[in-house]
Amino acid sequence: MKRTNEASRAEELLDRLDPATTAAKYTTPLARIAQLTDRRGELDRDLRDAVRLARTLGFSWTDVAISLNVSRQAARQKYGPLEDR
């Protein structure tokens, strides 16, 4: 299902391009950007859910930060508001 959404989004993007101003050889990178943007949103949601679960299970911000490869402060700043929900 996800691949279908990515493919349809890429097709939509390509349909909107003006062939008079966009050379065909450059459309593949644009389609790839659209696909990666869609995947990034999905990955961001999954990551937020995983952080929320880790915190619910009692893992510290230090544990979460190590997993994210960021500082404790950066992890808490980005994901701390999730605990308020």
N, CA, C and O atoms as a CHARMM CRD file, in Angstrom:
* protein
*
  340
    1    1 MET  N      0.82600  -1.19700   0.00000 PROA 1      0.00000
    2    1 MET  CA     0.00000   0.00000   0.00000 PROA 1      0.00000
    3    1 MET  C      0.86600   1.25500   0.00000 PROA 1      0.00000
    4    1 MET  O      0.57900   2.21200  -0.71900 PROA 1      0.00000
    5    2 LYS  N      1.92100   1.25000   0.80200 PROA 2      0.00000
    6    2 LYS  CA     2.78300   2.41900   0.89000 PROA 2      0.00000
    7    2 LYS  C      3.44300   2.70200  -0.45500 PROA 2      0.00000
    8    2 LYS  O      3.51500   3.85400  -0.88400 PROA 2      0.00000
    9    3 ARG  N      3.92000   1.66300  -1.11500 PROA 3      0.00000
   10    3 ARG  CA     4.57900   1.84300  -2.40400 PROA 3      0.00000
   11    3 ARG  C      3.59900   2.41100  -3.42400 PROA 3      0.00000
   12    3 ARG  O      3.98100   3.21700  -4.27100 PROA 3      0.00000
   13    4 THR  N      2.35200   1.99800  -3.34800 PROA 4      0.00000
   14    4 THR  CA     1.33600   2.51200  -4.26700 PROA 4      0.00000
   15    4 THR  C      1.15100   4.00800  -4.05000 PROA 4      0.00000
   16    4 THR  O      1.06300   4.77100  -5.01300 PROA 4      0.00000
   17    5 ASN  N      1.09300   4.42800  -2.79600 PROA 5      0.00000
   18    5 ASN  CA     0.95500   5.85000  -2.50500 PROA 5      0.00000
   19    5 ASN  C      2.15100   6.63000  -3.01500 PROA 5      0.00000
   20    5 ASN  O      1.99600   7.70600  -3.59200 PROA 5      0.00000
   21    6 GLU  N      3.36000   6.08500  -2.80000 PROA 6      0.00000
   22    6 GLU  CA     4.56100   6.75400  -3.28500 PROA 6      0.00000
   23    6 GLU  C      4.54000   6.84100  -4.80700 PROA 6      0.00000
   24    6 GLU  O      4.87400   7.87800  -5.38000 PROA 6      0.00000
   25    7 ALA  N      4.15200   5.75900  -5.45200 PROA 7      0.00000
   26    7 ALA  CA     4.12300   5.74600  -6.91600 PROA 7      0.00000
   27    7 ALA  C      3.09000   6.72700  -7.45200 PROA 7      0.00000
   28    7 ALA  O      3.35400   7.43800  -8.42200 PROA 7      0.00000
   29    8 SER  N      1.92000   6.77200  -6.83000 PROA 8      0.00000
   30    8 SER  CA     0.89200   7.68900  -7.31500 PROA 8      0.00000
   31    8 SER  C      1.29700   9.13600  -7.07600 PROA 8      0.00000
   32    8 SER  O      1.00400  10.00300  -7.89900 PROA 8      0.00000
   33    9 ARG  N      1.97600   9.41300  -5.94700 PROA 9      0.00000
   34    9 ARG  CA     2.45100  10.76300  -5.69100 PROA 9      0.00000
   35    9 ARG  C      3.51700  11.14900  -6.71200 PROA 9      0.00000
   36    9 ARG  O      3.52700  12.27800  -7.20400 PROA 9      0.00000
   37   10 ALA  N      4.41000  10.22100  -7.03100 PROA 10     0.00000
   38   10 ALA  CA     5.44400  10.49900  -8.02600 PROA 10     0.00000
   39   10 ALA  C      4.80600  10.76100  -9.38900 PROA 10     0.00000
   40   10 ALA  O      5.20900  11.68000 -10.10100 PROA 10     0.00000
   41   11 GLU  N      3.81900   9.95700  -9.74500 PROA 11     0.00000
   42   11 GLU  CA     3.12000  10.17200 -11.02100 PROA 11     0.00000
   43   11 GLU  C      2.42300  11.52800 -11.04300 PROA 11     0.00000
   44   11 GLU  O      2.45200  12.23200 -12.05300 PROA 11     0.00000
   45   12 GLU  N      1.80300  11.88700  -9.93400 PROA 12     0.00000
   46   12 GLU  CA     1.11900  13.18000  -9.84100 PROA 12     0.00000
   47   12 GLU  C      2.11500  14.32500 -10.04500 PROA 12     0.00000
   48   12 GLU  O      1.84600  15.28500 -10.76700 PROA 12     0.00000
   49   13 LEU  N      3.25900  14.19700  -9.39300 PROA 13     0.00000
   50   13 LEU  CA     4.29300  15.21900  -9.55100 PROA 13     0.00000
   51   13 LEU  C      4.72700  15.31900 -11.00800 PROA 13     0.00000
   52   13 LEU  O      4.81600  16.41600 -11.56000 PROA 13     0.00000
   53   14 LEU  N      4.99500  14.19100 -11.61900 PROA 14     0.00000
   54   14 LEU  CA     5.46300  14.19800 -13.00400 PROA 14     0.00000
   55   14 LEU  C      4.39900  14.75300 -13.95300 PROA 14     0.00000
   56   14 LEU  O      4.73000  15.42300 -14.93100 PROA 14     0.00000
   57   15 ASP  N      3.13600  14.48100 -13.67200 PROA 15     0.00000
   58   15 ASP  CA     2.05200  15.01100 -14.51000 PROA 15     0.00000
   59   15 ASP  C      1.97000  16.53400 -14.42300 PROA 15     0.00000
   60   15 ASP  O      1.56000  17.19000 -15.38100 PROA 15     0.00000
   61   16 ARG  N      2.35600  17.09200 -13.28700 PROA 16     0.00000
   62   16 ARG  CA     2.25600  18.54100 -13.10500 PROA 16     0.00000
   63   16 ARG  C      3.44100  19.30500 -13.69200 PROA 16     0.00000
   64   16 ARG  O      3.38100  20.52600 -13.84000 PROA 16     0.00000
   65   17 LEU  N      4.50900  18.59800 -14.02400 PROA 17     0.00000
   66   17 LEU  CA     5.67200  19.28000 -14.58300 PROA 17     0.00000
   67   17 LEU  C      5.38400  19.75600 -16.00300 PROA 17     0.00000
   68   17 LEU  O      4.72400  19.07200 -16.78600 PROA 17     0.00000
   69   18 ASP  N      5.88100  20.91200 -16.30600 PROA 18     0.00000
   70   18 ASP  CA     5.72400  21.48800 -17.64100 PROA 18     0.00000
   71   18 ASP  C      6.89200  21.02800 -18.51400 PROA 18     0.00000
   72   18 ASP  O      8.03200  21.41600 -18.25500 PROA 18     0.00000
   73   19 PRO  N      6.63900  20.21000 -19.54300 PROA 19     0.00000
   74   19 PRO  CA     7.73000  19.70600 -20.37600 PROA 19     0.00000
   75   19 PRO  C      8.48100  20.81500 -21.11000 PROA 19     0.00000
   76   19 PRO  O      9.61100  20.61700 -21.55500 PROA 19     0.00000
   77   20 ALA  N      7.85500  21.96800 -21.23200 PROA 20     0.00000
   78   20 ALA  CA     8.52600  23.08100 -21.90400 PROA 20     0.00000
   79   20 ALA  C      9.63800  23.67800 -21.03900 PROA 20     0.00000
   80   20 ALA  O     10.57600  24.28500 -21.55500 PROA 20     0.00000
   81   21 THR  N      9.52400  23.50200 -19.72700 PROA 21     0.00000
   82   21 THR  CA    10.52000  24.10500 -18.83800 PROA 21     0.00000
   83   21 THR  C     11.31600  23.08700 -18.03300 PROA 21     0.00000
   84   21 THR  O     12.31600  23.45100 -17.41500 PROA 21     0.00000
   85   22 THR  N     10.90200  21.82500 -18.02300 PROA 22     0.00000
   86   22 THR  CA    11.60000  20.79700 -17.25800 PROA 22     0.00000
   87   22 THR  C     12.04500  19.68500 -18.19200 PROA 22     0.00000
   88   22 THR  O     11.21900  18.99800 -18.79400 PROA 22     0.00000
   89   23 ALA  N     13.32400  19.51600 -18.30700 PROA 23     0.00000
   90   23 ALA  CA    13.85600  18.46200 -19.17100 PROA 23     0.00000
   91   23 ALA  C     13.52400  17.10000 -18.57900 PROA 23     0.00000
   92   23 ALA  O     13.57500  16.92300 -17.36200 PROA 23     0.00000
   93   24 ALA  N     13.18900  16.15000 -19.42100 PROA 24     0.00000
   94   24 ALA  CA    12.78200  14.81600 -18.97100 PROA 24     0.00000
   95   24 ALA  C     13.85700  14.13300 -18.12700 PROA 24     0.00000
   96   24 ALA  O     13.53100  13.38700 -17.20400 PROA 24     0.00000
   97   25 LYS  N     15.10500  14.37200 -18.42400 PROA 25     0.00000
   98   25 LYS  CA    16.14900  13.69300 -17.67500 PROA 25     0.00000
   99   25 LYS  C     16.19600  14.12600 -16.20900 PROA 25     0.00000
  100   25 LYS  O     16.82200  13.45200 -15.39000 PROA 25     0.00000
  101   26 TYR  N     15.55300  15.22300 -15.87100 PROA 26     0.00000
  102   26 TYR  CA    15.58400  15.70200 -14.49300 PROA 26     0.00000
  103   26 TYR  C     14.35700  15.30700 -13.67700 PROA 26     0.00000
  104   26 TYR  O     14.27300  15.66100 -12.50100 PROA 26     0.00000
  105   27 THR  N     13.42200  14.59700 -14.25200 PROA 27     0.00000
  106   27 THR  CA    12.21400  14.25800 -13.50300 PROA 27     0.00000
  107   27 THR  C     12.43400  13.14200 -12.48800 PROA 27     0.00000
  108   27 THR  O     11.74900  13.11100 -11.46600 PROA 27     0.00000
  109   28 THR  N     13.35400  12.23800 -12.73400 PROA 28     0.00000
  110   28 THR  CA    13.58200  11.13500 -11.80400 PROA 28     0.00000
  111   28 THR  C     14.04300  11.63700 -10.43800 PROA 28     0.00000
  112   28 THR  O     13.52300  11.16000  -9.42900 PROA 28     0.00000
  113   29 PRO  N     14.98500  12.56700 -10.35000 PROA 29     0.00000
  114   29 PRO  CA    15.35100  13.07300  -9.02300 PROA 29     0.00000
  115   29 PRO  C     14.18700  13.76300  -8.31000 PROA 29     0.00000
  116   29 PRO  O     14.07000  13.67200  -7.08800 PROA 29     0.00000
  117   30 LEU  N     13.33500  14.44600  -9.05700 PROA 30     0.00000
  118   30 LEU  CA    12.18300  15.10600  -8.43300 PROA 30     0.00000
  119   30 LEU  C     11.19900  14.07900  -7.88100 PROA 30     0.00000
  120   30 LEU  O     10.65000  14.26000  -6.79400 PROA 30     0.00000
  121   31 ALA  N     10.97800  13.01000  -8.62600 PROA 31     0.00000
  122   31 ALA  CA    10.09800  11.94500  -8.14000 PROA 31     0.00000
  123   31 ALA  C     10.68500  11.31100  -6.88600 PROA 31     0.00000
  124   31 ALA  O      9.95400  10.98700  -5.95100 PROA 31     0.00000
  125   32 ARG  N     11.99400  11.13400  -6.86600 PROA 32     0.00000
  126   32 ARG  CA    12.66100  10.55600  -5.69400 PROA 32     0.00000
  127   32 ARG  C     12.50400  11.46600  -4.47600 PROA 32     0.00000
  128   32 ARG  O     12.28200  10.98200  -3.36600 PROA 32     0.00000
  129   33 ILE  N     12.61500  12.75500  -4.67400 PROA 33     0.00000
  130   33 ILE  CA    12.41800  13.71000  -3.57400 PROA 33     0.00000
  131   33 ILE  C     11.00400  13.58000  -3.00700 PROA 33     0.00000
  132   33 ILE  O     10.82100  13.57200  -1.79000 PROA 33     0.00000
  133   34 ALA  N     10.01800  13.48000  -3.87700 PROA 34     0.00000
  134   34 ALA  CA     8.63100  13.32900  -3.43000 PROA 34     0.00000
  135   34 ALA  C      8.44700  12.03500  -2.64400 PROA 34     0.00000
  136   34 ALA  O      7.77700  12.02300  -1.61100 PROA 34     0.00000
  137   35 GLN  N      9.03500  10.95300  -3.13000 PROA 35     0.00000
  138   35 GLN  CA     8.92700   9.67400  -2.44000 PROA 35     0.00000
  139   35 GLN  C      9.57700   9.73400  -1.05900 PROA 35     0.00000
  140   35 GLN  O      9.00300   9.26600  -0.07600 PROA 35     0.00000
  141   36 LEU  N     10.76600  10.30600  -0.99000 PROA 36     0.00000
  142   36 LEU  CA    11.46800  10.39100   0.28800 PROA 36     0.00000
  143   36 LEU  C     10.75000  11.29600   1.27800 PROA 36     0.00000
  144   36 LEU  O     10.74900  11.03300   2.48100 PROA 36     0.00000
  145   37 THR  N     10.14400  12.35500   0.77400 PROA 37     0.00000
  146   37 THR  CA     9.37400  13.24800   1.64100 PROA 37     0.00000
  147   37 THR  C      8.20300  12.50200   2.27000 PROA 37     0.00000
  148   37 THR  O      7.93300  12.65500   3.46100 PROA 37     0.00000
  149   38 ASP  N      7.51000  11.70000   1.47300 PROA 38     0.00000
  150   38 ASP  CA     6.40000  10.90500   2.00400 PROA 38     0.00000
  151   38 ASP  C      6.89500   9.90400   3.04400 PROA 38     0.00000
  152   38 ASP  O      6.27600   9.74300   4.09600 PROA 38     0.00000
  153   39 ARG  N      7.98800   9.24300   2.75900 PROA 39     0.00000
  154   39 ARG  CA     8.53700   8.26100   3.69200 PROA 39     0.00000
  155   39 ARG  C      9.02000   8.92300   4.97600 PROA 39     0.00000
  156   39 ARG  O      8.88300   8.35300   6.05900 PROA 39     0.00000
  157   40 ARG  N      9.58600  10.12700   4.86200 PROA 40     0.00000
  158   40 ARG  CA    10.08100  10.82900   6.04600 PROA 40     0.00000
  159   40 ARG  C      8.92700  11.10800   7.01400 PROA 40     0.00000
  160   40 ARG  O      9.08300  10.96100   8.22600 PROA 40     0.00000
  161   41 GLY  N      7.79100  11.50100   6.48900 PROA 41     0.00000
  162   41 GLY  CA     6.63800  11.74400   7.35300 PROA 41     0.00000
  163   41 GLY  C      6.21700  10.49300   8.09600 PROA 41     0.00000
  164   41 GLY  O      5.91300  10.53500   9.28900 PROA 41     0.00000
  165   42 GLU  N      6.20200   9.38600   7.38300 PROA 42     0.00000
  166   42 GLU  CA     5.83300   8.11100   8.00100 PROA 42     0.00000
  167   42 GLU  C      6.87100   7.70800   9.05700 PROA 42     0.00000
  168   42 GLU  O      6.50900   7.26800  10.14800 PROA 42     0.00000
  169   43 LEU  N      8.13500   7.85700   8.73500 PROA 43     0.00000
  170   43 LEU  CA     9.18900   7.51500   9.69000 PROA 43     0.00000
  171   43 LEU  C      9.14800   8.41800  10.91400 PROA 43     0.00000
  172   43 LEU  O      9.37700   7.95200  12.03000 PROA 43     0.00000
  173   44 ASP  N      8.86300   9.68900  10.72600 PROA 44     0.00000
  174   44 ASP  CA     8.74400  10.61700  11.86400 PROA 44     0.00000
  175   44 ASP  C      7.63300  10.18200  12.81100 PROA 44     0.00000
  176   44 ASP  O      7.80200  10.22200  14.03000 PROA 44     0.00000
  177   45 ARG  N      6.50100   9.77000  12.25600 PROA 45     0.00000
  178   45 ARG  CA     5.38200   9.29300  13.09600 PROA 45     0.00000
  179   45 ARG  C      5.78500   8.03100  13.84800 PROA 45     0.00000
  180   45 ARG  O      5.51200   7.90400  15.04200 PROA 45     0.00000
  181   46 ASP  N      6.42900   7.10300  13.16100 PROA 46     0.00000
  182   46 ASP  CA     6.86800   5.86300  13.80700 PROA 46     0.00000
  183   46 ASP  C      7.87400   6.14700  14.91700 PROA 46     0.00000
  184   46 ASP  O      7.82600   5.52800  15.98000 PROA 46     0.00000
  185   47 LEU  N      8.77800   7.07800  14.66900 PROA 47     0.00000
  186   47 LEU  CA     9.78200   7.43100  15.66300 PROA 47     0.00000
  187   47 LEU  C      9.14400   8.06700  16.89500 PROA 47     0.00000
  188   47 LEU  O      9.52000   7.74700  18.02300 PROA 47     0.00000
  189   48 ARG  N      8.18900   8.96000  16.68800 PROA 48     0.00000
  190   48 ARG  CA     7.48300   9.56900  17.82400 PROA 48     0.00000
  191   48 ARG  C      6.78700   8.49900  18.65300 PROA 48     0.00000
  192   48 ARG  O      6.82800   8.53600  19.88300 PROA 48     0.00000
  193   49 ASP  N      6.14400   7.54100  17.97700 PROA 49     0.00000
  194   49 ASP  CA     5.46400   6.45600  18.69100 PROA 49     0.00000
  195   49 ASP  C      6.44900   5.61900  19.50000 PROA 49     0.00000
  196   49 ASP  O      6.16000   5.23100  20.63200 PROA 49     0.00000
  197   50 ALA  N      7.61400   5.34200  18.91600 PROA 50     0.00000
  198   50 ALA  CA     8.62500   4.53800  19.60400 PROA 50     0.00000
  199   50 ALA  C      9.17900   5.26800  20.81800 PROA 50     0.00000
  200   50 ALA  O      9.39200   4.65500  21.86400 PROA 50     0.00000
  201   51 VAL  N      9.41500   6.56100  20.69300 PROA 51     0.00000
  202   51 VAL  CA     9.90700   7.35200  21.82300 PROA 51     0.00000
  203   51 VAL  C      8.84900   7.39500  22.92100 PROA 51     0.00000
  204   51 VAL  O      9.16200   7.22900  24.09900 PROA 51     0.00000
  205   52 ARG  N      7.61100   7.61700  22.53300 PROA 52     0.00000
  206   52 ARG  CA     6.52000   7.65300  23.51900 PROA 52     0.00000
  207   52 ARG  C      6.43100   6.31800  24.27100 PROA 52     0.00000
  208   52 ARG  O      6.26400   6.30500  25.49100 PROA 52     0.00000
  209   53 LEU  N      6.54100   5.20200  23.55100 PROA 53     0.00000
  210   53 LEU  CA     6.47900   3.88800  24.18100 PROA 53     0.00000
  211   53 LEU  C      7.66900   3.67600  25.12700 PROA 53     0.00000
  212   53 LEU  O      7.49800   3.18500  26.24300 PROA 53     0.00000
  213   54 ALA  N      8.86200   4.04400  24.67900 PROA 54     0.00000
  214   54 ALA  CA    10.04600   3.88600  25.52600 PROA 54     0.00000
  215   54 ALA  C      9.88800   4.67100  26.82600 PROA 54     0.00000
  216   54 ALA  O     10.20000   4.16500  27.90400 PROA 54     0.00000
  217   55 ARG  N      9.41000   5.88400  26.72300 PROA 55     0.00000
  218   55 ARG  CA     9.21700   6.70300  27.92500 PROA 55     0.00000
  219   55 ARG  C      8.12500   6.11000  28.81400 PROA 55     0.00000
  220   55 ARG  O      8.26100   6.10200  30.03700 PROA 55     0.00000
  221   56 THR  N      7.05000   5.61600  28.21300 PROA 56     0.00000
  222   56 THR  CA     5.96700   4.99000  28.98200 PROA 56     0.00000
  223   56 THR  C      6.47700   3.76800  29.74300 PROA 56     0.00000
  224   56 THR  O      6.02900   3.48100  30.85300 PROA 56     0.00000
  225   57 LEU  N      7.41800   3.05600  29.13200 PROA 57     0.00000
  226   57 LEU  CA     7.97900   1.85900  29.76700 PROA 57     0.00000
  227   57 LEU  C      9.07700   2.19200  30.77300 PROA 57     0.00000
  228   57 LEU  O      9.66700   1.29100  31.37000 PROA 57     0.00000
  229   58 GLY  N      9.35300   3.47900  30.96300 PROA 58     0.00000
  230   58 GLY  CA    10.27600   3.89000  32.00200 PROA 58     0.00000
  231   58 GLY  C     11.70600   4.16400  31.56800 PROA 58     0.00000
  232   58 GLY  O     12.56600   4.39700  32.41800 PROA 58     0.00000
  233   59 PHE  N     11.98000   4.14400  30.28400 PROA 59     0.00000
  234   59 PHE  CA    13.32800   4.46200  29.82900 PROA 59     0.00000
  235   59 PHE  C     13.59700   5.95100  30.03000 PROA 59     0.00000
  236   59 PHE  O     12.70900   6.78600  29.86100 PROA 59     0.00000
  237   60 SER  N     14.83400   6.26500  30.39300 PROA 60     0.00000
  238   60 SER  CA    15.20100   7.65300  30.66800 PROA 60     0.00000
  239   60 SER  C     15.42500   8.41600  29.37100 PROA 60     0.00000
  240   60 SER  O     15.54600   7.83200  28.29500 PROA 60     0.00000
  241   61 TRP  N     15.47700   9.74600  29.50400 PROA 61     0.00000
  242   61 TRP  CA    15.79400  10.57700  28.34400 PROA 61     0.00000
  243   61 TRP  C     17.20400  10.28600  27.85000 PROA 61     0.00000
  244   61 TRP  O     17.48400  10.41300  26.65800 PROA 61     0.00000
  245   62 THR  N     18.09300   9.89900  28.75900 PROA 62     0.00000
  246   62 THR  CA    19.45400   9.53700  28.35100 PROA 62     0.00000
  247   62 THR  C     19.41700   8.28900  27.47100 PROA 62     0.00000
  248   62 THR  O     20.10000   8.23200  26.44800 PROA 62     0.00000
  249   63 ASP  N     18.62300   7.28600  27.86200 PROA 63     0.00000
  250   63 ASP  CA    18.47700   6.07000  27.05300 PROA 63     0.00000
  251   63 ASP  C     17.92900   6.39500  25.66900 PROA 63     0.00000
  252   63 ASP  O     18.43600   5.91400  24.65600 PROA 63     0.00000
  253   64 VAL  N     16.89400   7.21200  25.64600 PROA 64     0.00000
  254   64 VAL  CA    16.27300   7.60200  24.38000 PROA 64     0.00000
  255   64 VAL  C     17.26800   8.36300  23.51900 PROA 64     0.00000
  256   64 VAL  O     17.37500   8.11500  22.31700 PROA 64     0.00000
  257   65 ALA  N     17.99800   9.29300  24.13300 PROA 65     0.00000
  258   65 ALA  CA    18.96700  10.11000  23.39500 PROA 65     0.00000
  259   65 ALA  C     20.05600   9.25100  22.76900 PROA 65     0.00000
  260   65 ALA  O     20.44700   9.47700  21.62400 PROA 65     0.00000
  261   66 ILE  N     20.54300   8.27800  23.50900 PROA 66     0.00000
  262   66 ILE  CA    21.56600   7.38000  22.96200 PROA 66     0.00000
  263   66 ILE  C     21.03100   6.65500  21.74000 PROA 66     0.00000
  264   66 ILE  O     21.73700   6.51900  20.74100 PROA 66     0.00000
  265   67 SER  N     19.79200   6.18700  21.80800 PROA 67     0.00000
  266   67 SER  CA    19.18000   5.49900  20.67000 PROA 67     0.00000
  267   67 SER  C     19.00600   6.41600  19.46800 PROA 67     0.00000
  268   67 SER  O     19.12000   5.97800  18.32300 PROA 67     0.00000
  269   68 LEU  N     18.72800   7.69000  19.73200 PROA 68     0.00000
  270   68 LEU  CA    18.53800   8.66700  18.65700 PROA 68     0.00000
  271   68 LEU  C     19.85700   9.24800  18.14500 PROA 68     0.00000
  272   68 LEU  O     19.89300   9.91100  17.10800 PROA 68     0.00000
  273   69 ASN  N     20.93300   8.99200  18.88000 PROA 69     0.00000
  274   69 ASN  CA    22.24700   9.53000  18.54100 PROA 69     0.00000
  275   69 ASN  C     22.25500  11.06100  18.60900 PROA 69     0.00000
  276   69 ASN  O     22.82700  11.74900  17.76300 PROA 69     0.00000
  277   70 VAL  N     21.59100  11.55700  19.65800 PROA 70     0.00000
  278   70 VAL  CA    21.55100  13.00700  19.92000 PROA 70     0.00000
  279   70 VAL  C     21.80200  13.20800  21.40000 PROA 70     0.00000
  280   70 VAL  O     21.89400  12.24000  22.15400 PROA 70     0.00000
  281   71 SER  N     21.91300  14.45800  21.81900 PROA 71     0.00000
  282   71 SER  CA    22.08700  14.74700  23.24300 PROA 71     0.00000
  283   71 SER  C     20.76400  14.51900  23.98000 PROA 71     0.00000
  284   71 SER  O     19.68800  14.50800  23.38100 PROA 71     0.00000
  285   72 ARG  N     20.88000  14.33900  25.29000 PROA 72     0.00000
  286   72 ARG  CA    19.68600  14.17600  26.12900 PROA 72     0.00000
  287   72 ARG  C     18.78800  15.39100  25.98200 PROA 72     0.00000
  288   72 ARG  O     17.56900  15.26400  25.86400 PROA 72     0.00000
  289   73 GLN  N     19.39200  16.56100  25.99100 PROA 73     0.00000
  290   73 GLN  CA    18.63100  17.80300  25.87800 PROA 73     0.00000
  291   73 GLN  C     17.88200  17.86000  24.54500 PROA 73     0.00000
  292   73 GLN  O     16.71200  18.24400  24.50700 PROA 73     0.00000
  293   74 ALA  N     18.54600  17.48300  23.46200 PROA 74     0.00000
  294   74 ALA  CA    17.90000  17.52100  22.13900 PROA 74     0.00000
  295   74 ALA  C     16.73000  16.54300  22.07000 PROA 74     0.00000
  296   74 ALA  O     15.68200  16.86000  21.50700 PROA 74     0.00000
  297   75 ALA  N     16.91400  15.35700  22.64400 PROA 75     0.00000
  298   75 ALA  CA    15.83500  14.36100  22.64900 PROA 75     0.00000
  299   75 ALA  C     14.63700  14.86200  23.43000 PROA 75     0.00000
  300   75 ALA  O     13.49800  14.76500  22.97300 PROA 75     0.00000
  301   76 ARG  N     14.90200  15.39700  24.60900 PROA 76     0.00000
  302   76 ARG  CA    13.80000  15.87600  25.45200 PROA 76     0.00000
  303   76 ARG  C     13.11400  17.08900  24.83400 PROA 76     0.00000
  304   76 ARG  O     11.89400  17.23100  24.91500 PROA 76     0.00000
  305   77 GLN  N     13.90300  17.95700  24.22100 PROA 77     0.00000
  306   77 GLN  CA    13.33200  19.15400  23.60100 PROA 77     0.00000
  307   77 GLN  C     12.40100  18.78600  22.44800 PROA 77     0.00000
  308   77 GLN  O     11.33400  19.37800  22.28700 PROA 77     0.00000
  309   78 LYS  N     12.81500  17.80400  21.64900 PROA 78     0.00000
  310   78 LYS  CA    12.00900  17.42900  20.48300 PROA 78     0.00000
  311   78 LYS  C     10.81000  16.54900  20.86100 PROA 78     0.00000
  312   78 LYS  O      9.71100  16.73600  20.33800 PROA 78     0.00000
  313   79 TYR  N     11.02500  15.59900  21.76300 PROA 79     0.00000
  314   79 TYR  CA     9.98300  14.61300  22.05000 PROA 79     0.00000
  315   79 TYR  C      9.30400  14.77900  23.39500 PROA 79     0.00000
  316   79 TYR  O      8.31000  14.10400  23.66000 PROA 79     0.00000
  317   80 GLY  N      9.80900  15.65900  24.25700 PROA 80     0.00000
  318   80 GLY  CA     9.21400  15.87500  25.55800 PROA 80     0.00000
  319   80 GLY  C      7.75200  16.25400  25.52700 PROA 80     0.00000
  320   80 GLY  O      6.96800  15.74400  26.32700 PROA 80     0.00000
  321   81 PRO  N      7.35800  17.15100  24.60800 PROA 81     0.00000
  322   81 PRO  CA     5.94700  17.51300  24.53800 PROA 81     0.00000
  323   81 PRO  C      5.00900  16.32600  24.28200 PROA 81     0.00000
  324   81 PRO  O      3.80900  16.42800  24.53800 PROA 81     0.00000
  325   82 LEU  N      5.53400  15.21200  23.78500 PROA 82     0.00000
  326   82 LEU  CA     4.69200  14.03300  23.56100 PROA 82     0.00000
  327   82 LEU  C      4.12900  13.49800  24.86900 PROA 82     0.00000
  328   82 LEU  O      3.04400  12.91600  24.88600 PROA 82     0.00000
  329   83 GLU  N      4.85300  13.68700  25.95600 PROA 83     0.00000
  330   83 GLU  CA     4.40300  13.17300  27.23300 PROA 83     0.00000
  331   83 GLU  C      3.18500  13.92300  27.75500 PROA 83     0.00000
  332   83 GLU  O      2.45200  13.41400  28.60300 PROA 83     0.00000
  333   84 ASP  N      2.97600  15.09900  27.26200 PROA 84     0.00000
  334   84 ASP  CA     1.82100  15.89800  27.68900 PROA 84     0.00000
  335   84 ASP  C      0.52400  15.45900  27.04000 PROA 84     0.00000
  336   84 ASP  O     -0.55500  15.87300  27.46300 PROA 84     0.00000
  337   85 ARG  N      0.62000  14.62400  26.01700 PROA 85     0.00000
  338   85 ARG  CA    -0.57800  14.19900  25.26700 PROA 85     0.00000
  339   85 ARG  C     -1.24700  13.03200  25.89300 PROA 85     0.00000
  340   85 ARG  O     -2.26300  12.55700  25.38500 PROA 85     0.00000
